[in-house]
Amino acid sequence: MRILIADDHDLVLDAVRSLLEHELPDADISVARNGDDLRTSLATQDPEFDLALIDLRMPGITGVQDIKDLIAEFPEQRFAILSGVAGQMEIAALMESGARGFIPKTMPGDGLVAAVRLILAGQVFTPTQSETDSGADGAALTPREREVLFCLQRGESNKQIARVLDIQETTVKLHLRSLALKLEARNRTEVVVKAIQSGLIA
């Protein structure tokens, strides 16, 4: 199977890609970091990707209308939306326009994989209200996220963090994804900077 992930946050892109490669070893994963790259990837594929996971907002994709235009432009392509923040009206509009799923970026890794499997099986996935609301308080870090953050502050690599905390490297990437979303950071350096600015670490 072939899956395309489009997102402009490197930490999110890396975490989701690593997670899907680990859980779906037969999947061929491609990535795009903006709307232009996304459209180029979609236009040059024959047949279509089995699934295109698209960030709701990134350079070249500014919201619901752009997603609707994409679905109209590539009617045979199966789309699902990834987003950190979206209201129920936006989700409803996306699903009505033909999206096969809406996956909150704040979902735990196993939930995200389950949603992708469901969509690949031909079903439609929509989150519960609690799933779309989770992670709304950006400063509310879990104990494990704080541990990862402290390691990150010390300049440790993902492999070093995994060894120190006795967790899988893929799990470290998922925690980094969550930290990036909660702190609205684009990379691991910004995670540390914004955590200091927020008073989460000294």
Summary of the structure (lengths in Angstrom):
residues: 202
radius of gyration: 16.8
end to end distance: 45.3
largest distance: 51.4
contacts: 648
relative contact order: 0.14
helix: 51%
strand: 13%
